[in-house]
Amino acid sequence: MPLSLVQFRRADGVRQVAAYHDGVAHVVNGFGTTLELARAAITAGHGLAEAVAAAGEGDIVDLATVELLAPIDHPDDAHLLMTGTGLTHLGSAEGRDQMHRKAAENPDPTDSMKMFLMGVEGGKPATGQTGVQPEWFFKGDGSQLVAPGRPIASPAFALDAGEEPEIAGIYLIGGDGSPVRLGFALGNEFSDHVTERGNYLWLAHSKLRQAALGPELLVGPLPHDVRGTSRIVRDGATIWEKPFLSGEANMSHSIANLEHHHFKYGLFRRPGDLHVHFFGTATLSFSEGVLTEPGDVFEIEAAPFRLPVRNPIAIADPEPVTVRAL
């Protein structure tokens, strides 16, 4: 079984990291956060698995009895950036194309479909070559990252509260400015699809939302073919459920190409920063006419992750904004 890292908080408030493999979670001795462990691994010049082995396994922890945290975080929210790429999965353009075509009432290929086809043709370049750049968006900083089980808050002004089941790459920028991939997490890249449907140029607005990660940081490579299930539960009953696919076998871009086009910008290579980068999806309940409600619960699960992403929907209080001139 693959190795995962899980951050949790004990009943006494103390934070710890557990190494989760073979169905058992052991405390990683001497480390309170995944970030501390990753920094130690980089300093020692080896990987996270080796860092866990060097630290030694402590007590067994029952993950069902502790408060699970996001698998990565930073003590200063400004030093964790959440971003993503869209139209990266085979089939991902269909819902977007229908949305934008209807808005434009134009039979010609939409910009979204053109972008998707560019990825199909040039998103998986040969080793050492650079492929076509994907669609890219910014979601926010660490303050927008929602922990397992906690409500995902949709802004009071939002027009929709929709799930996006995705894989996210987790990165730490080393002291020399080099991005280091720590692993992968299962996530919900929460978005406002009604706003996006109004005008594709509002995509940037629709993505400035919270996002959730499951408890696990998967150490090592992501399987080539990832298969999972996304569902919405209302009052204890499943109102929508559908399988979703990820992994490079189901993507129009390679992960290396997505990483290149994110980290080619120097401002994303600031030493010490963390990055949570969502790779995209092809499965949305919104595309099938589902309207979510406050209290609905998003559930996303996929092997090799053993713990699901599960978060209820909440509506944030209105926040009046007044701009004052000096």
Contacts in CASP RR format, 6 or more apart in sequence:
PFRMAT RR
TARGET T0000
AUTHOR 0000-0000-0000
METHOD contacts of the structure
MODEL  1
MPLSLVQFRRADGVRQVAAYHDGVAHVVNGFGTTLELARAAITAGHGLAE
AVAAAGEGDIVDLATVELLAPIDHPDDAHLLMTGTGLTHLGSAEGRDQMH
RKAAENPDPTDSMKMFLMGVEGGKPATGQTGVQPEWFFKGDGSQLVAPGR
PIASPAFALDAGEEPEIAGIYLIGGDGSPVRLGFALGNEFSDHVTERGNY
LWLAHSKLRQAALGPELLVGPLPHDVRGTSRIVRDGATIWEKPFLSGEAN
MSHSIANLEHHHFKYGLFRRPGDLHVHFFGTATLSFSEGVLTEPGDVFEI
EAAPFRLPVRNPIAIADPEPVTVRAL
1 21 0 8 1.000
1 22 0 8 1.000
1 23 0 8 1.000
1 304 0 8 1.000
2 21 0 8 1.000
2 218 0 8 1.000
2 219 0 8 1.000
2 220 0 8 1.000
2 304 0 8 1.000
3 19 0 8 1.000
3 20 0 8 1.000
3 21 0 8 1.000
3 48 0 8 1.000
3 49 0 8 1.000
3 52 0 8 1.000
3 218 0 8 1.000
3 219 0 8 1.000
3 220 0 8 1.000
4 19 0 8 1.000
4 20 0 8 1.000
4 21 0 8 1.000
4 71 0 8 1.000
4 216 0 8 1.000
4 217 0 8 1.000
4 218 0 8 1.000
4 219 0 8 1.000
4 305 0 8 1.000
4 306 0 8 1.000
5 17 0 8 1.000
5 18 0 8 1.000
5 19 0 8 1.000
5 20 0 8 1.000
5 28 0 8 1.000
5 34 0 8 1.000
5 37 0 8 1.000
5 48 0 8 1.000
5 52 0 8 1.000
5 71 0 8 1.000
5 216 0 8 1.000
5 217 0 8 1.000
5 219 0 8 1.000
6 17 0 8 1.000
6 18 0 8 1.000
6 20 0 8 1.000
6 25 0 8 1.000
6 63 0 8 1.000
6 68 0 8 1.000
6 71 0 8 1.000
6 215 0 8 1.000
6 216 0 8 1.000
6 217 0 8 1.000
6 307 0 8 1.000
7 15 0 8 1.000
7 16 0 8 1.000
7 17 0 8 1.000
7 18 0 8 1.000
7 32 0 8 1.000
7 33 0 8 1.000
7 34 0 8 1.000
7 68 0 8 1.000
7 69 0 8 1.000
7 70 0 8 1.000
7 71 0 8 1.000
7 72 0 8 1.000
7 73 0 8 1.000
7 215 0 8 1.000
8 15 0 8 1.000
8 16 0 8 1.000
8 17 0 8 1.000
8 18 0 8 1.000
8 61 0 8 1.000
8 63 0 8 1.000
8 66 0 8 1.000
8 67 0 8 1.000
8 68 0 8 1.000
8 69 0 8 1.000
8 215 0 8 1.000
9 15 0 8 1.000
9 16 0 8 1.000
9 66 0 8 1.000
9 67 0 8 1.000
9 69 0 8 1.000
10 16 0 8 1.000
10 66 0 8 1.000
10 67 0 8 1.000
11 66 0 8 1.000
14 32 0 8 1.000
15 32 0 8 1.000
15 33 0 8 1.000
15 69 0 8 1.000
16 27 0 8 1.000
16 28 0 8 1.000
16 31 0 8 1.000
16 32 0 8 1.000
16 61 0 8 1.000
17 27 0 8 1.000
17 28 0 8 1.000
17 31 0 8 1.000
17 32 0 8 1.000
17 33 0 8 1.000
17 34 0 8 1.000
17 36 0 8 1.000
17 37 0 8 1.000
18 25 0 8 1.000
18 26 0 8 1.000
18 27 0 8 1.000
18 28 0 8 1.000
18 61 0 8 1.000
18 63 0 8 1.000
19 25 0 8 1.000
19 26 0 8 1.000
19 28 0 8 1.000
19 52 0 8 1.000
19 57 0 8 1.000
20 63 0 8 1.000
20 216 0 8 1.000
20 306 0 8 1.000
23 306 0 8 1.000
24 60 0 8 1.000
25 60 0 8 1.000
25 61 0 8 1.000
25 62 0 8 1.000
25 63 0 8 1.000
26 57 0 8 1.000
26 58 0 8 1.000
26 59 0 8 1.000
26 60 0 8 1.000
26 61 0 8 1.000
27 57 0 8 1.000
27 58 0 8 1.000
27 59 0 8 1.000
27 60 0 8 1.000
27 61 0 8 1.000
28 37 0 8 1.000
28 52 0 8 1.000
28 55 0 8 1.000
28 56 0 8 1.000
28 57 0 8 1.000
28 58 0 8 1.000
29 55 0 8 1.000
29 56 0 8 1.000
29 57 0 8 1.000
29 58 0 8 1.000
30 55 0 8 1.000
31 37 0 8 1.000
31 40 0 8 1.000
31 55 0 8 1.000
33 73 0 8 1.000
34 71 0 8 1.000
34 72 0 8 1.000
34 73 0 8 1.000
34 182 0 8 1.000
34 217 0 8 1.000
35 72 0 8 1.000
35 73 0 8 1.000
35 74 0 8 1.000
35 172 0 8 1.000
35 274 0 8 1.000
37 48 0 8 1.000
37 51 0 8 1.000
37 52 0 8 1.000
37 55 0 8 1.000
38 48 0 8 1.000
38 51 0 8 1.000
38 172 0 8 1.000
38 180 0 8 1.000
38 182 0 8 1.000
39 172 0 8 1.000
40 51 0 8 1.000
41 47 0 8 1.000
41 48 0 8 1.000
41 50 0 8 1.000
41 51 0 8 1.000
42 172 0 8 1.000
42 174 0 8 1.000
42 175 0 8 1.000
42 180 0 8 1.000
44 50 0 8 1.000
44 51 0 8 1.000
44 54 0 8 1.000
46 54 0 8 1.000
48 182 0 8 1.000
48 183 0 8 1.000
48 219 0 8 1.000
48 220 0 8 1.000
49 219 0 8 1.000
49 220 0 8 1.000
63 215 0 8 1.000
63 307 0 8 1.000
68 147 0 8 1.000
68 148 0 8 1.000
68 149 0 8 1.000
68 215 0 8 1.000
68 307 0 8 1.000
69 147 0 8 1.000
69 148 0 8 1.000
69 215 0 8 1.000
70 145 0 8 1.000
70 146 0 8 1.000
70 147 0 8 1.000
70 148 0 8 1.000
70 212 0 8 1.000
70 213 0 8 1.000
70 214 0 8 1.000
70 215 0 8 1.000
71 170 0 8 1.000
71 185 0 8 1.000
71 213 0 8 1.000
71 214 0 8 1.000
71 215 0 8 1.000
71 216 0 8 1.000
71 217 0 8 1.000
72 80 0 8 1.000
72 170 0 8 1.000
72 182 0 8 1.000
72 185 0 8 1.000
72 213 0 8 1.000
72 217 0 8 1.000
72 274 0 8 1.000
72 276 0 8 1.000
73 80 0 8 1.000
73 142 0 8 1.000
73 145 0 8 1.000
73 274 0 8 1.000
74 80 0 8 1.000
74 142 0 8 1.000
74 273 0 8 1.000
74 274 0 8 1.000
77 141 0 8 1.000
77 142 0 8 1.000
77 143 0 8 1.000
78 141 0 8 1.000
78 142 0 8 1.000
79 141 0 8 1.000
79 270 0 8 1.000
79 272 0 8 1.000
79 273 0 8 1.000
79 274 0 8 1.000
80 141 0 8 1.000
80 142 0 8 1.000
80 145 0 8 1.000
80 273 0 8 1.000
80 274 0 8 1.000
80 275 0 8 1.000
80 276 0 8 1.000
81 138 0 8 1.000
81 140 0 8 1.000
81 141 0 8 1.000
81 142 0 8 1.000
81 268 0 8 1.000
81 273 0 8 1.000
81 274 0 8 1.000
81 275 0 8 1.000
81 276 0 8 1.000
82 138 0 8 1.000
82 139 0 8 1.000
82 140 0 8 1.000
82 141 0 8 1.000
82 142 0 8 1.000
82 144 0 8 1.000
82 145 0 8 1.000
82 211 0 8 1.000
82 275 0 8 1.000
82 276 0 8 1.000
82 277 0 8 1.000
82 278 0 8 1.000
83 136 0 8 1.000
83 137 0 8 1.000
83 138 0 8 1.000
83 139 0 8 1.000
83 140 0 8 1.000
83 262 0 8 1.000
83 275 0 8 1.000
83 276 0 8 1.000
83 277 0 8 1.000
83 278 0 8 1.000
84 136 0 8 1.000
84 137 0 8 1.000
84 138 0 8 1.000
84 139 0 8 1.000
84 189 0 8 1.000
84 207 0 8 1.000
84 262 0 8 1.000
84 277 0 8 1.000
84 278 0 8 1.000
84 279 0 8 1.000
84 280 0 8 1.000
85 134 0 8 1.000
85 135 0 8 1.000
85 136 0 8 1.000
85 137 0 8 1.000
85 253 0 8 1.000
85 258 0 8 1.000
85 261 0 8 1.000
85 262 0 8 1.000
85 277 0 8 1.000
85 278 0 8 1.000
85 279 0 8 1.000
85 280 0 8 1.000
86 92 0 8 1.000
86 134 0 8 1.000
86 135 0 8 1.000
86 136 0 8 1.000
86 137 0 8 1.000
86 280 0 8 1.000
87 93 0 8 1.000
87 96 0 8 1.000
87 112 0 8 1.000
87 115 0 8 1.000
87 116 0 8 1.000
87 119 0 8 1.000
87 134 0 8 1.000
87 135 0 8 1.000
87 252 0 8 1.000
88 119 0 8 1.000
88 134 0 8 1.000
88 135 0 8 1.000
88 251 0 8 1.000
88 252 0 8 1.000
88 253 0 8 1.000
88 258 0 8 1.000
88 279 0 8 1.000
88 280 0 8 1.000
89 245 0 8 1.000
89 246 0 8 1.000
89 250 0 8 1.000
89 251 0 8 1.000
89 252 0 8 1.000
89 280 0 8 1.000
89 281 0 8 1.000
89 282 0 8 1.000
90 120 0 8 1.000
90 245 0 8 1.000
90 250 0 8 1.000
90 251 0 8 1.000
90 252 0 8 1.000
90 282 0 8 1.000
91 116 0 8 1.000
91 282 0 8 1.000
92 116 0 8 1.000
92 252 0 8 1.000
92 280 0 8 1.000
92 281 0 8 1.000
92 282 0 8 1.000
93 112 0 8 1.000
93 113 0 8 1.000
93 115 0 8 1.000
93 116 0 8 1.000
93 117 0 8 1.000
94 282 0 8 1.000
94 287 0 8 1.000
95 284 0 8 1.000
95 287 0 8 1.000
96 110 0 8 1.000
96 112 0 8 1.000
96 113 0 8 1.000
96 116 0 8 1.000
97 109 0 8 1.000
97 110 0 8 1.000
97 112 0 8 1.000
97 113 0 8 1.000
97 116 0 8 1.000
98 287 0 8 1.000
99 193 0 8 1.000
99 196 0 8 1.000
99 197 0 8 1.000
99 287 0 8 1.000
100 110 0 8 1.000
100 111 0 8 1.000
100 112 0 8 1.000
100 197 0 8 1.000
100 200 0 8 1.000
101 107 0 8 1.000
101 110 0 8 1.000
102 197 0 8 1.000
103 197 0 8 1.000
103 198 0 8 1.000
103 199 0 8 1.000
103 200 0 8 1.000
104 110 0 8 1.000
109 117 0 8 1.000
110 200 0 8 1.000
111 200 0 8 1.000
112 200 0 8 1.000
115 134 0 8 1.000
115 135 0 8 1.000
116 252 0 8 1.000
118 132 0 8 1.000
119 132 0 8 1.000
119 134 0 8 1.000
119 252 0 8 1.000
119 253 0 8 1.000
120 252 0 8 1.000
121 132 0 8 1.000
122 131 0 8 1.000
122 132 0 8 1.000
123 131 0 8 1.000
123 132 0 8 1.000
123 134 0 8 1.000
123 252 0 8 1.000
123 253 0 8 1.000
123 254 0 8 1.000
123 257 0 8 1.000
124 131 0 8 1.000
124 248 0 8 1.000
124 252 0 8 1.000
124 253 0 8 1.000
124 254 0 8 1.000
124 257 0 8 1.000
125 131 0 8 1.000
125 254 0 8 1.000
125 257 0 8 1.000
130 257 0 8 1.000
130 260 0 8 1.000
131 257 0 8 1.000
131 260 0 8 1.000
132 257 0 8 1.000
133 261 0 8 1.000
134 253 0 8 1.000
134 257 0 8 1.000
134 258 0 8 1.000
134 261 0 8 1.000
135 203 0 8 1.000
136 261 0 8 1.000
136 262 0 8 1.000
137 203 0 8 1.000
137 204 0 8 1.000
137 207 0 8 1.000
138 204 0 8 1.000
138 207 0 8 1.000
138 208 0 8 1.000
139 189 0 8 1.000
139 207 0 8 1.000
139 208 0 8 1.000
139 209 0 8 1.000
139 211 0 8 1.000
139 278 0 8 1.000
140 208 0 8 1.000
144 209 0 8 1.000
144 210 0 8 1.000
144 211 0 8 1.000
145 210 0 8 1.000
145 211 0 8 1.000
145 212 0 8 1.000
145 213 0 8 1.000
145 276 0 8 1.000
146 152 0 8 1.000
146 153 0 8 1.000
146 210 0 8 1.000
146 211 0 8 1.000
146 212 0 8 1.000
146 213 0 8 1.000
146 311 0 8 1.000
147 212 0 8 1.000
148 212 0 8 1.000
148 213 0 8 1.000
148 214 0 8 1.000
148 215 0 8 1.000
148 307 0 8 1.000
148 309 0 8 1.000
148 310 0 8 1.000
148 311 0 8 1.000
149 212 0 8 1.000
149 310 0 8 1.000
149 311 0 8 1.000
149 312 0 8 1.000
150 212 0 8 1.000
150 311 0 8 1.000
151 311 0 8 1.000
151 312 0 8 1.000
151 313 0 8 1.000
151 314 0 8 1.000
152 161 0 8 1.000
152 188 0 8 1.000
152 190 0 8 1.000
152 210 0 8 1.000
152 211 0 8 1.000
152 212 0 8 1.000
152 298 0 8 1.000
152 311 0 8 1.000
152 312 0 8 1.000
152 313 0 8 1.000
152 314 0 8 1.000
153 210 0 8 1.000
153 314 0 8 1.000
153 315 0 8 1.000
153 316 0 8 1.000
154 160 0 8 1.000
154 161 0 8 1.000
154 190 0 8 1.000
154 192 0 8 1.000
154 209 0 8 1.000
154 313 0 8 1.000
154 314 0 8 1.000
154 315 0 8 1.000
154 316 0 8 1.000
155 209 0 8 1.000
155 316 0 8 1.000
156 315 0 8 1.000
156 316 0 8 1.000
156 317 0 8 1.000
156 318 0 8 1.000
156 319 0 8 1.000
157 318 0 8 1.000
158 192 0 8 1.000
158 195 0 8 1.000
158 209 0 8 1.000
159 192 0 8 1.000
159 194 0 8 1.000
159 195 0 8 1.000
160 191 0 8 1.000
160 192 0 8 1.000
160 193 0 8 1.000
160 194 0 8 1.000
160 195 0 8 1.000
160 286 0 8 1.000
160 291 0 8 1.000
160 292 0 8 1.000
161 190 0 8 1.000
161 192 0 8 1.000
161 292 0 8 1.000
161 313 0 8 1.000
161 315 0 8 1.000
162 190 0 8 1.000
162 191 0 8 1.000
162 192 0 8 1.000
162 193 0 8 1.000
162 284 0 8 1.000
162 285 0 8 1.000
162 286 0 8 1.000
162 292 0 8 1.000
163 188 0 8 1.000
163 190 0 8 1.000
163 230 0 8 1.000
163 232 0 8 1.000
163 284 0 8 1.000
163 285 0 8 1.000
163 292 0 8 1.000
163 298 0 8 1.000
163 300 0 8 1.000
164 188 0 8 1.000
164 189 0 8 1.000
164 190 0 8 1.000
164 191 0 8 1.000
164 278 0 8 1.000
164 280 0 8 1.000
164 281 0 8 1.000
164 284 0 8 1.000
165 186 0 8 1.000
165 187 0 8 1.000
165 188 0 8 1.000
165 228 0 8 1.000
165 230 0 8 1.000
165 244 0 8 1.000
165 246 0 8 1.000
165 281 0 8 1.000
165 283 0 8 1.000
165 300 0 8 1.000
165 302 0 8 1.000
165 309 0 8 1.000
166 186 0 8 1.000
166 187 0 8 1.000
166 188 0 8 1.000
166 189 0 8 1.000
166 246 0 8 1.000
166 278 0 8 1.000
166 279 0 8 1.000
166 280 0 8 1.000
166 281 0 8 1.000
167 184 0 8 1.000
167 185 0 8 1.000
167 186 0 8 1.000
167 187 0 8 1.000
167 222 0 8 1.000
167 226 0 8 1.000
167 246 0 8 1.000
167 247 0 8 1.000
167 278 0 8 1.000
167 279 0 8 1.000
167 280 0 8 1.000
168 184 0 8 1.000
168 185 0 8 1.000
168 186 0 8 1.000
168 187 0 8 1.000
168 189 0 8 1.000
168 213 0 8 1.000
168 276 0 8 1.000
168 277 0 8 1.000
168 278 0 8 1.000
168 279 0 8 1.000
169 181 0 8 1.000
169 183 0 8 1.000
169 184 0 8 1.000
169 185 0 8 1.000
169 275 0 8 1.000
169 276 0 8 1.000
169 277 0 8 1.000
169 278 0 8 1.000
169 279 0 8 1.000
170 181 0 8 1.000
170 182 0 8 1.000
170 183 0 8 1.000
170 184 0 8 1.000
170 185 0 8 1.000
170 217 0 8 1.000
170 274 0 8 1.000
170 275 0 8 1.000
170 276 0 8 1.000
171 179 0 8 1.000
171 180 0 8 1.000
171 181 0 8 1.000
171 182 0 8 1.000
171 263 0 8 1.000
171 274 0 8 1.000
171 275 0 8 1.000
171 277 0 8 1.000
172 179 0 8 1.000
172 180 0 8 1.000
172 182 0 8 1.000
172 272 0 8 1.000
172 273 0 8 1.000
172 274 0 8 1.000
172 275 0 8 1.000
173 179 0 8 1.000
173 180 0 8 1.000
173 268 0 8 1.000
173 269 0 8 1.000
173 270 0 8 1.000
173 271 0 8 1.000
173 272 0 8 1.000
173 273 0 8 1.000
173 274 0 8 1.000
173 275 0 8 1.000
174 180 0 8 1.000
174 271 0 8 1.000
174 272 0 8 1.000
175 271 0 8 1.000
175 272 0 8 1.000
176 271 0 8 1.000
177 269 0 8 1.000
177 270 0 8 1.000
177 271 0 8 1.000
178 269 0 8 1.000
179 259 0 8 1.000
179 263 0 8 1.000
179 268 0 8 1.000
179 269 0 8 1.000
179 275 0 8 1.000
181 259 0 8 1.000
182 217 0 8 1.000
182 219 0 8 1.000
183 217 0 8 1.000
183 218 0 8 1.000
183 219 0 8 1.000
183 220 0 8 1.000
183 222 0 8 1.000
184 217 0 8 1.000
184 218 0 8 1.000
184 220 0 8 1.000
184 222 0 8 1.000
185 213 0 8 1.000
185 214 0 8 1.000
185 216 0 8 1.000
185 217 0 8 1.000
185 218 0 8 1.000
185 276 0 8 1.000
185 305 0 8 1.000
186 213 0 8 1.000
186 214 0 8 1.000
186 216 0 8 1.000
186 300 0 8 1.000
186 301 0 8 1.000
186 302 0 8 1.000
186 305 0 8 1.000
186 308 0 8 1.000
186 309 0 8 1.000
187 211 0 8 1.000
187 212 0 8 1.000
187 213 0 8 1.000
187 214 0 8 1.000
187 278 0 8 1.000
187 300 0 8 1.000
187 309 0 8 1.000
188 211 0 8 1.000
188 212 0 8 1.000
188 213 0 8 1.000
188 298 0 8 1.000
188 300 0 8 1.000
188 309 0 8 1.000
188 311 0 8 1.000
189 211 0 8 1.000
189 278 0 8 1.000
189 280 0 8 1.000
189 281 0 8 1.000
190 209 0 8 1.000
190 210 0 8 1.000
190 211 0 8 1.000
190 212 0 8 1.000
191 206 0 8 1.000
191 207 0 8 1.000
191 209 0 8 1.000
192 205 0 8 1.000
192 206 0 8 1.000
192 209 0 8 1.000
193 206 0 8 1.000
193 284 0 8 1.000
193 286 0 8 1.000
194 286 0 8 1.000
195 202 0 8 1.000
195 205 0 8 1.000
195 206 0 8 1.000
196 202 0 8 1.000
196 203 0 8 1.000
196 206 0 8 1.000
211 276 0 8 1.000
211 278 0 8 1.000
212 298 0 8 1.000
212 309 0 8 1.000
212 311 0 8 1.000
213 276 0 8 1.000
213 309 0 8 1.000
214 305 0 8 1.000
214 307 0 8 1.000
214 308 0 8 1.000
214 309 0 8 1.000
215 307 0 8 1.000
216 305 0 8 1.000
216 306 0 8 1.000
216 307 0 8 1.000
218 304 0 8 1.000
218 305 0 8 1.000
222 247 0 8 1.000
222 248 0 8 1.000
222 255 0 8 1.000
223 247 0 8 1.000
223 303 0 8 1.000
223 304 0 8 1.000
224 247 0 8 1.000
224 248 0 8 1.000
224 249 0 8 1.000
225 245 0 8 1.000
225 247 0 8 1.000
225 249 0 8 1.000
225 250 0 8 1.000
226 245 0 8 1.000
226 246 0 8 1.000
226 247 0 8 1.000
226 250 0 8 1.000
226 302 0 8 1.000
226 303 0 8 1.000
226 304 0 8 1.000
227 243 0 8 1.000
227 244 0 8 1.000
227 245 0 8 1.000
227 302 0 8 1.000
227 303 0 8 1.000
228 243 0 8 1.000
228 244 0 8 1.000
228 245 0 8 1.000
228 300 0 8 1.000
228 301 0 8 1.000
228 302 0 8 1.000
228 303 0 8 1.000
229 241 0 8 1.000
229 242 0 8 1.000
229 243 0 8 1.000
229 244 0 8 1.000
229 299 0 8 1.000
229 300 0 8 1.000
229 301 0 8 1.000
229 302 0 8 1.000
230 241 0 8 1.000
230 242 0 8 1.000
230 243 0 8 1.000
230 244 0 8 1.000
230 283 0 8 1.000
230 285 0 8 1.000
230 298 0 8 1.000
230 299 0 8 1.000
230 300 0 8 1.000
231 238 0 8 1.000
231 240 0 8 1.000
231 241 0 8 1.000
231 242 0 8 1.000
231 298 0 8 1.000
231 299 0 8 1.000
231 300 0 8 1.000
232 238 0 8 1.000
232 239 0 8 1.000
232 240 0 8 1.000
232 241 0 8 1.000
232 285 0 8 1.000
232 290 0 8 1.000
232 292 0 8 1.000
232 296 0 8 1.000
232 297 0 8 1.000
232 298 0 8 1.000
232 299 0 8 1.000
233 239 0 8 1.000
233 296 0 8 1.000
233 297 0 8 1.000
233 299 0 8 1.000
234 293 0 8 1.000
234 295 0 8 1.000
234 296 0 8 1.000
234 297 0 8 1.000
236 297 0 8 1.000
239 290 0 8 1.000
239 296 0 8 1.000
240 285 0 8 1.000
240 288 0 8 1.000
240 290 0 8 1.000
242 283 0 8 1.000
242 285 0 8 1.000
242 288 0 8 1.000
243 283 0 8 1.000
244 281 0 8 1.000
244 282 0 8 1.000
244 283 0 8 1.000
244 302 0 8 1.000
245 282 0 8 1.000
245 283 0 8 1.000
246 279 0 8 1.000
246 280 0 8 1.000
246 281 0 8 1.000
246 302 0 8 1.000
247 255 0 8 1.000
247 279 0 8 1.000
248 254 0 8 1.000
248 255 0 8 1.000
250 282 0 8 1.000
251 279 0 8 1.000
255 279 0 8 1.000
258 277 0 8 1.000
258 279 0 8 1.000
259 277 0 8 1.000
262 268 0 8 1.000
262 275 0 8 1.000
262 277 0 8 1.000
263 269 0 8 1.000
268 275 0 8 1.000
285 292 0 8 1.000
292 313 0 8 1.000
293 313 0 8 1.000
294 313 0 8 1.000
294 314 0 8 1.000
294 315 0 8 1.000
295 312 0 8 1.000
295 313 0 8 1.000
295 314 0 8 1.000
296 312 0 8 1.000
296 313 0 8 1.000
297 310 0 8 1.000
297 311 0 8 1.000
297 312 0 8 1.000
297 313 0 8 1.000
298 309 0 8 1.000
298 310 0 8 1.000
298 311 0 8 1.000
298 312 0 8 1.000
298 313 0 8 1.000
299 308 0 8 1.000
299 309 0 8 1.000
299 310 0 8 1.000
300 308 0 8 1.000
300 309 0 8 1.000
300 310 0 8 1.000
301 308 0 8 1.000
301 309 0 8 1.000
END
